[in-house]
Amino acid sequence: MESTTIKAAAREARGKKAAAKLRATGMLPGIIYGHKEEPRAVALPAHDVELAVTHGVHLLRVELDGRSEQYLLKEVQYDHLGAELIHVDLARVSLDERVRVKVPVELKGTPKGVHEGGILDQMIVDLDVECLVTQIPDQIRVVVNDLGVGQAVHLKDLEPPPGVRALGNPEEIVCMVRMLATAAAAEAPAAEAEAAAEPEVIGRGKEEPQAAEES
């Protein structure tokens, strides 16, 4: 687990206009809270926060007013296009504290079902886990080489690192290999065409009764 140190400054001005002006200077509005202390509005270097988010960093050491404390990157907000960071929430934590976070799920390998004409679908991209702050994994890896068409990996099949617990329904599907719809659709007409090509077998009906002989 990586940790990043960021220098923050207290933020007095509030509201959308003030936040927009702050972002124009390269700073990102945020709020820090936790451990029964009053929430504080802060300004953080946008570039540093973006780097942390991009590299999957969950734990930040924030320097503010001469103090340096550990914070969990709790929530990240983007603009309506999903392109630009506009706000962050940081929760104060201690190193012996268990937390719940989302970590990315990385699929490793190529399923044998893909070689058979299937396609790999990933249903869970980010997984909720619970662990100590110091044990937050960068990702959860799932080896999918042995998956055939119609087979799936469920939440209960995952093997997270020691001390990390996956949260959710054990039967929830993480990923699966399914047959391409176009391939399945192509099989039906082929079968129909094959059936139509077979000659129709017409059964012999009842023999017509012979006409009565003329007397």
ZAMARLUM-285539 format. One record per residue (C-alpha): residue number from 1; residue in three letters; x, y, z. Coordinates in pm, 1 decimal, padded with zeros to 6 digits. Layout:
% residues N
{tordren NUM | marnu ALA | u X | v Y | w Z}
...
This chain:
% residues 215
{tordren 1 | marnu MET | u 00000.0 | v 00000.0 | w 00000.0}
{tordren 2 | marnu GLU | u 00136.1 | v 00338.2 | w -00100.6}
{tordren 3 | marnu SER | u 00105.0 | v 00656.2 | w 00102.9}
{tordren 4 | marnu THR | u 00145.2 | v 01013.5 | w -00020.9}
{tordren 5 | marnu THR | u 00220.0 | v 01332.3 | w 00169.8}
{tordren 6 | marnu ILE | u 00022.5 | v 01642.0 | w 00071.5}
{tordren 7 | marnu LYS | u 00038.6 | v 01993.7 | w 00211.6}
{tordren 8 | marnu ALA | u -00302.8 | v 02147.4 | w 00273.1}
{tordren 9 | marnu ALA | u -00421.3 | v 02496.3 | w 00361.9}
{tordren 10 | marnu ALA | u -00726.8 | v 02607.4 | w 00556.2}
{tordren 11 | marnu ARG | u -01012.2 | v 02725.2 | w 00332.6}
{tordren 12 | marnu GLU | u -01240.6 | v 03004.9 | w 00447.0}
{tordren 13 | marnu ALA | u -01445.3 | v 03097.2 | w 00139.7}
{tordren 14 | marnu ARG | u -01728.8 | v 02852.7 | w 00066.0}
{tordren 15 | marnu GLY | u -01977.9 | v 02802.1 | w -00215.2}
{tordren 16 | marnu LYS | u -01963.9 | v 02714.8 | w -00586.3}
{tordren 17 | marnu LYS | u -01810.8 | v 03041.9 | w -00701.4}
{tordren 18 | marnu ALA | u -01537.3 | v 03028.3 | w -00438.9}
{tordren 19 | marnu ALA | u -01465.7 | v 02664.7 | w -00526.2}
{tordren 20 | marnu ALA | u -01440.8 | v 02749.5 | w -00897.4}
{tordren 21 | marnu LYS | u -01194.1 | v 03032.6 | w -00824.4}
{tordren 22 | marnu LEU | u -00989.8 | v 02798.9 | w -00606.2}
{tordren 23 | marnu ARG | u -00969.6 | v 02533.0 | w -00878.6}
{tordren 24 | marnu ALA | u -00857.8 | v 02798.1 | w -01126.0}
{tordren 25 | marnu THR | u -00547.1 | v 02846.8 | w -00911.0}
{tordren 26 | marnu GLY | u -00459.7 | v 02475.9 | w -00924.9}
{tordren 27 | marnu MET | u -00599.9 | v 02394.5 | w -00582.2}
{tordren 28 | marnu LEU | u -00877.3 | v 02148.8 | w -00502.6}
{tordren 29 | marnu PRO | u -01145.5 | v 02211.4 | w -00238.7}
{tordren 30 | marnu GLY | u -01187.0 | v 01939.5 | w 00018.6}
{tordren 31 | marnu ILE | u -01302.4 | v 01859.7 | w 00368.6}
{tordren 32 | marnu ILE | u -01130.1 | v 01665.7 | w 00647.2}
{tordren 33 | marnu TYR | u -01312.3 | v 01503.0 | w 00938.1}
{tordren 34 | marnu GLY | u -01307.2 | v 01212.0 | w 01180.4}
{tordren 35 | marnu HIS | u -01210.7 | v 01104.0 | w 01533.1}
{tordren 36 | marnu LYS | u -01472.2 | v 01336.2 | w 01684.3}
{tordren 37 | marnu GLU | u -01296.7 | v 01649.9 | w 01561.1}
{tordren 38 | marnu GLU | u -01482.4 | v 01927.6 | w 01385.0}
{tordren 39 | marnu PRO | u -01484.1 | v 01899.8 | w 01004.0}
{tordren 40 | marnu ARG | u -01254.5 | v 02151.7 | w 00835.1}
{tordren 41 | marnu ALA | u -01265.4 | v 02292.9 | w 00484.8}
{tordren 42 | marnu VAL | u -00924.7 | v 02272.4 | w 00318.0}
{tordren 43 | marnu ALA | u -00750.0 | v 02343.4 | w -00010.8}
{tordren 44 | marnu LEU | u -00519.2 | v 02076.9 | w -00157.6}
{tordren 45 | marnu PRO | u -00285.0 | v 02079.6 | w -00459.0}
{tordren 46 | marnu ALA | u -00503.5 | v 01939.8 | w -00738.2}
{tordren 47 | marnu HIS | u -00209.5 | v 01781.2 | w -00920.3}
{tordren 48 | marnu ASP | u -00096.9 | v 01587.3 | w -00612.0}
{tordren 49 | marnu VAL | u -00448.0 | v 01456.5 | w -00542.8}
{tordren 50 | marnu GLU | u -00498.4 | v 01356.3 | w -00906.1}
{tordren 51 | marnu LEU | u -00171.3 | v 01160.3 | w -00900.2}
{tordren 52 | marnu ALA | u -00278.6 | v 00981.0 | w -00582.7}
{tordren 53 | marnu VAL | u -00617.9 | v 00889.5 | w -00729.2}
{tordren 54 | marnu THR | u -00465.3 | v 00776.1 | w -01060.7}
{tordren 55 | marnu HIS | u -00218.8 | v 00546.2 | w -00883.4}
{tordren 56 | marnu GLY | u -00484.3 | v 00397.2 | w -00654.6}
{tordren 57 | marnu VAL | u -00346.9 | v 00556.4 | w -00336.4}
{tordren 58 | marnu HIS | u -00595.9 | v 00534.3 | w -00047.6}
{tordren 59 | marnu LEU | u -00392.0 | v 00671.7 | w 00240.7}
{tordren 60 | marnu LEU | u -00271.2 | v 01032.1 | w 00247.7}
{tordren 61 | marnu ARG | u -00053.1 | v 01205.0 | w 00503.9}
{tordren 62 | marnu VAL | u -00183.3 | v 01560.2 | w 00519.5}
{tordren 63 | marnu GLU | u 00022.8 | v 01844.5 | w 00665.0}
{tordren 64 | marnu LEU | u -00196.0 | v 02124.4 | w 00797.4}
{tordren 65 | marnu ASP | u -00120.9 | v 02399.2 | w 01051.6}
{tordren 66 | marnu GLY | u 00205.0 | v 02235.0 | w 01153.5}
{tordren 67 | marnu ARG | u 00040.6 | v 01895.2 | w 01213.6}
{tordren 68 | marnu SER | u 00084.8 | v 01581.9 | w 01004.1}
{tordren 69 | marnu GLU | u -00192.8 | v 01319.6 | w 01019.1}
{tordren 70 | marnu GLN | u -00307.3 | v 01015.1 | w 00824.6}
{tordren 71 | marnu TYR | u -00624.9 | v 01046.0 | w 00621.0}
{tordren 72 | marnu LEU | u -00821.9 | v 00800.6 | w 00412.9}
{tordren 73 | marnu LEU | u -00924.3 | v 00924.1 | w 00068.9}
{tordren 74 | marnu LYS | u -01291.2 | v 00863.4 | w 00141.5}
{tordren 75 | marnu GLU | u -01476.5 | v 01022.6 | w -00150.4}
{tordren 76 | marnu VAL | u -01373.4 | v 01179.4 | w -00479.4}
{tordren 77 | marnu GLN | u -01613.8 | v 01395.4 | w -00678.3}
{tordren 78 | marnu TYR | u -01583.9 | v 01470.2 | w -01050.1}
{tordren 79 | marnu ASP | u -01756.8 | v 01720.1 | w -01275.8}
{tordren 80 | marnu HIS | u -02064.1 | v 01621.5 | w -01478.0}
{tordren 81 | marnu LEU | u -01840.3 | v 01491.7 | w -01759.7}
{tordren 82 | marnu GLY | u -01644.9 | v 01271.7 | w -01520.9}
{tordren 83 | marnu ALA | u -01320.7 | v 01428.8 | w -01640.2}
{tordren 84 | marnu GLU | u -01211.5 | v 01678.7 | w -01374.0}
{tordren 85 | marnu LEU | u -01178.3 | v 01641.6 | w -00996.8}
{tordren 86 | marnu ILE | u -01386.5 | v 01902.5 | w -00817.1}
{tordren 87 | marnu HIS | u -01387.3 | v 01794.8 | w -00449.3}
{tordren 88 | marnu VAL | u -01244.9 | v 01536.2 | w -00206.8}
{tordren 89 | marnu ASP | u -01343.3 | v 01408.4 | w 00136.0}
{tordren 90 | marnu LEU | u -01066.1 | v 01290.1 | w 00369.9}
{tordren 91 | marnu ALA | u -01137.9 | v 01085.4 | w 00683.4}
{tordren 92 | marnu ARG | u -00888.2 | v 01094.6 | w 00971.1}
{tordren 93 | marnu VAL | u -00767.5 | v 00743.2 | w 01061.9}
{tordren 94 | marnu SER | u -00520.0 | v 00566.8 | w 01288.7}
{tordren 95 | marnu LEU | u -00290.4 | v 00291.7 | w 01162.5}
{tordren 96 | marnu ASP | u -00455.1 | v 00023.6 | w 01381.1}
{tordren 97 | marnu GLU | u -00803.3 | v 00107.7 | w 01254.0}
{tordren 98 | marnu ARG | u -01009.2 | v -00121.9 | w 01030.3}
{tordren 99 | marnu VAL | u -01167.3 | v 00058.0 | w 00735.5}
{tordren 100 | marnu ARG | u -01390.7 | v -00018.7 | w 00440.4}
{tordren 101 | marnu VAL | u -01262.8 | v 00086.5 | w 00098.9}
{tordren 102 | marnu LYS | u -01305.6 | v 00005.0 | w -00268.5}
{tordren 103 | marnu VAL | u -01014.8 | v -00157.3 | w -00451.1}
{tordren 104 | marnu PRO | u -00992.8 | v -00244.6 | w -00822.0}
{tordren 105 | marnu VAL | u -01035.1 | v -00603.0 | w -00941.8}
{tordren 106 | marnu GLU | u -00774.7 | v -00703.7 | w -01200.2}
{tordren 107 | marnu LEU | u -00836.4 | v -01005.7 | w -01423.8}
{tordren 108 | marnu LYS | u -00520.6 | v -01195.9 | w -01518.3}
{tordren 109 | marnu GLY | u -00485.6 | v -01430.5 | w -01814.2}
{tordren 110 | marnu THR | u -00704.6 | v -01533.2 | w -02107.1}
{tordren 111 | marnu PRO | u -00990.3 | v -01776.5 | w -02037.1}
{tordren 112 | marnu LYS | u -00995.8 | v -02098.0 | w -02239.9}
{tordren 113 | marnu GLY | u -01358.2 | v -02013.4 | w -02315.7}
{tordren 114 | marnu VAL | u -01243.8 | v -01709.5 | w -02513.2}
{tordren 115 | marnu HIS | u -01044.1 | v -01940.6 | w -02741.0}
{tordren 116 | marnu GLU | u -01367.4 | v -02137.0 | w -02789.0}
{tordren 117 | marnu GLY | u -01552.1 | v -01831.5 | w -02918.2}
{tordren 118 | marnu GLY | u -01673.3 | v -01684.0 | w -02589.0}
{tordren 119 | marnu ILE | u -01629.0 | v -01338.1 | w -02442.6}
{tordren 120 | marnu LEU | u -01514.1 | v -01241.9 | w -02092.0}
{tordren 121 | marnu ASP | u -01749.9 | v -01013.0 | w -01898.4}
{tordren 122 | marnu GLN | u -01641.7 | v -00839.3 | w -01576.4}
{tordren 123 | marnu MET | u -01932.8 | v -00753.9 | w -01347.4}
{tordren 124 | marnu ILE | u -01734.9 | v -00621.2 | w -01049.1}
{tordren 125 | marnu VAL | u -01469.2 | v -00365.4 | w -01138.5}
{tordren 126 | marnu ASP | u -01421.7 | v -00219.8 | w -00788.2}
{tordren 127 | marnu LEU | u -01462.4 | v -00442.6 | w -00483.4}
{tordren 128 | marnu ASP | u -01560.2 | v -00335.3 | w -00131.0}
{tordren 129 | marnu VAL | u -01314.9 | v -00474.9 | w 00124.8}
{tordren 130 | marnu GLU | u -01251.1 | v -00437.5 | w 00496.3}
{tordren 131 | marnu CYS | u -00902.3 | v -00435.4 | w 00647.8}
{tordren 132 | marnu LEU | u -00654.3 | v -00243.1 | w 00856.4}
{tordren 133 | marnu VAL | u -00541.6 | v 00088.0 | w 00713.3}
{tordren 134 | marnu THR | u -00193.3 | v -00056.0 | w 00671.4}
{tordren 135 | marnu GLN | u -00324.9 | v -00359.4 | w 00479.4}
{tordren 136 | marnu ILE | u -00522.2 | v -00188.0 | w 00201.8}
{tordren 137 | marnu PRO | u -00429.4 | v -00375.7 | w -00117.5}
{tordren 138 | marnu ASP | u -00357.0 | v -00195.6 | w -00443.5}
{tordren 139 | marnu GLN | u -00584.9 | v -00443.1 | w -00621.8}
{tordren 140 | marnu ILE | u -00747.5 | v -00786.2 | w -00604.8}
{tordren 141 | marnu ARG | u -00616.2 | v -01017.8 | w -00877.1}
{tordren 142 | marnu VAL | u -00827.4 | v -01293.7 | w -01028.9}
{tordren 143 | marnu VAL | u -00668.7 | v -01558.9 | w -01252.5}
{tordren 144 | marnu VAL | u -00920.0 | v -01653.2 | w -01522.6}
{tordren 145 | marnu ASN | u -00720.9 | v -01891.1 | w -01746.8}
{tordren 146 | marnu ASP | u -00932.2 | v -02199.7 | w -01663.0}
{tordren 147 | marnu LEU | u -01273.8 | v -02040.4 | w -01722.4}
{tordren 148 | marnu GLY | u -01474.8 | v -02211.2 | w -01995.1}
{tordren 149 | marnu VAL | u -01786.6 | v -02087.7 | w -02172.0}
{tordren 150 | marnu GLY | u -02068.7 | v -02054.8 | w -01919.5}
{tordren 151 | marnu GLN | u -01834.5 | v -02060.3 | w -01618.7}
{tordren 152 | marnu ALA | u -01799.6 | v -01777.7 | w -01365.4}
{tordren 153 | marnu VAL | u -01594.1 | v -01654.5 | w -01071.5}
{tordren 154 | marnu HIS | u -01807.5 | v -01567.6 | w -00768.3}
{tordren 155 | marnu LEU | u -01723.8 | v -01344.9 | w -00475.5}
{tordren 156 | marnu LYS | u -01674.1 | v -01653.5 | w -00257.4}
{tordren 157 | marnu ASP | u -01403.7 | v -01777.0 | w -00499.5}
{tordren 158 | marnu LEU | u -01176.3 | v -01478.0 | w -00444.2}
{tordren 159 | marnu GLU | u -00855.7 | v -01508.9 | w -00243.0}
{tordren 160 | marnu PRO | u -00781.3 | v -01163.1 | w -00101.4}
{tordren 161 | marnu PRO | u -00452.3 | v -01097.8 | w 00081.6}
{tordren 162 | marnu PRO | u -00424.2 | v -01198.0 | w 00451.1}
{tordren 163 | marnu GLY | u -00622.0 | v -00965.0 | w 00675.9}
{tordren 164 | marnu VAL | u -00843.6 | v -00842.8 | w 00392.8}
{tordren 165 | marnu ARG | u -01212.2 | v -00941.2 | w 00382.4}
{tordren 166 | marnu ALA | u -01424.6 | v -00908.1 | w 00069.9}
{tordren 167 | marnu LEU | u -01768.6 | v -00760.4 | w 00137.5}
{tordren 168 | marnu GLY | u -02091.3 | v -00848.2 | w -00040.3}
{tordren 169 | marnu ASN | u -02302.7 | v -01145.6 | w -00141.4}
{tordren 170 | marnu PRO | u -02077.5 | v -01456.1 | w -00168.5}
{tordren 171 | marnu GLU | u -02279.3 | v -01571.2 | w -00471.3}
{tordren 172 | marnu GLU | u -02235.5 | v -01244.7 | w -00661.9}
{tordren 173 | marnu ILE | u -02059.5 | v -01294.3 | w -00995.9}
{tordren 174 | marnu VAL | u -01726.8 | v -01116.5 | w -01038.0}
{tordren 175 | marnu CYS | u -01670.9 | v -01223.5 | w -01399.1}
{tordren 176 | marnu MET | u -01789.2 | v -01490.1 | w -01641.7}
{tordren 177 | marnu VAL | u -01735.0 | v -01620.1 | w -01993.1}
{tordren 178 | marnu ARG | u -02040.7 | v -01617.8 | w -02215.7}
{tordren 179 | marnu MET | u -02098.4 | v -01709.3 | w -02576.5}
{tordren 180 | marnu LEU | u -02120.2 | v -01416.7 | w -02813.2}
{tordren 181 | marnu ALA | u -02480.6 | v -01337.9 | w -02901.5}
{tordren 182 | marnu THR | u -02394.8 | v -01330.9 | w -03273.2}
{tordren 183 | marnu ALA | u -02242.8 | v -01678.9 | w -03253.8}
{tordren 184 | marnu ALA | u -02543.9 | v -01818.5 | w -03069.0}
{tordren 185 | marnu ALA | u -02781.1 | v -01652.1 | w -03313.5}
{tordren 186 | marnu ALA | u -02589.6 | v -01796.7 | w -03608.8}
{tordren 187 | marnu GLU | u -02630.4 | v -02151.6 | w -03476.9}
{tordren 188 | marnu ALA | u -03010.7 | v -02141.7 | w -03485.0}
{tordren 189 | marnu PRO | u -03051.8 | v -02054.8 | w -03857.9}
{tordren 190 | marnu ALA | u -02785.9 | v -02312.3 | w -03943.3}
{tordren 191 | marnu ALA | u -02979.1 | v -02580.1 | w -03758.7}
{tordren 192 | marnu GLU | u -03304.2 | v -02471.8 | w -03926.7}
{tordren 193 | marnu ALA | u -03140.6 | v -02478.3 | w -04270.4}
{tordren 194 | marnu GLU | u -03008.3 | v -02827.4 | w -04204.0}
{tordren 195 | marnu ALA | u -03351.9 | v -02948.2 | w -04101.4}
{tordren 196 | marnu ALA | u -03510.6 | v -02789.1 | w -04408.9}
{tordren 197 | marnu ALA | u -03260.1 | v -02962.0 | w -04637.5}
{tordren 198 | marnu GLU | u -03373.5 | v -03307.7 | w -04525.5}
{tordren 199 | marnu PRO | u -03635.9 | v -03466.7 | w -04757.7}
{tordren 200 | marnu GLU | u -03979.8 | v -03481.6 | w -04612.1}
{tordren 201 | marnu VAL | u -04093.5 | v -03833.7 | w -04533.8}
{tordren 202 | marnu ILE | u -04454.4 | v -03876.4 | w -04635.6}
{tordren 203 | marnu GLY | u -04632.6 | v -04165.9 | w -04477.7}
{tordren 204 | marnu ARG | u -04858.0 | v -04384.6 | w -04689.2}
{tordren 205 | marnu GLY | u -05214.5 | v -04306.6 | w -04610.1}
{tordren 206 | marnu LYS | u -05501.0 | v -04548.7 | w -04589.0}
{tordren 207 | marnu GLU | u -05567.5 | v -04731.5 | w -04909.6}
{tordren 208 | marnu GLU | u -05871.5 | v -04612.2 | w -05091.9}
{tordren 209 | marnu PRO | u -06141.8 | v -04876.4 | w -05082.3}
{tordren 210 | marnu GLN | u -06175.5 | v -05042.3 | w -05419.0}
{tordren 211 | marnu ALA | u -06477.2 | v -04941.0 | w -05616.4}
{tordren 212 | marnu ALA | u -06753.5 | v -05198.2 | w -05608.1}
{tordren 213 | marnu GLU | u -06750.4 | v -05418.4 | w -05913.9}
{tordren 214 | marnu GLU | u -07028.5 | v -05352.7 | w -06154.5}
{tordren 215 | marnu SER | u -07285.0 | v -05626.0 | w -06144.6}
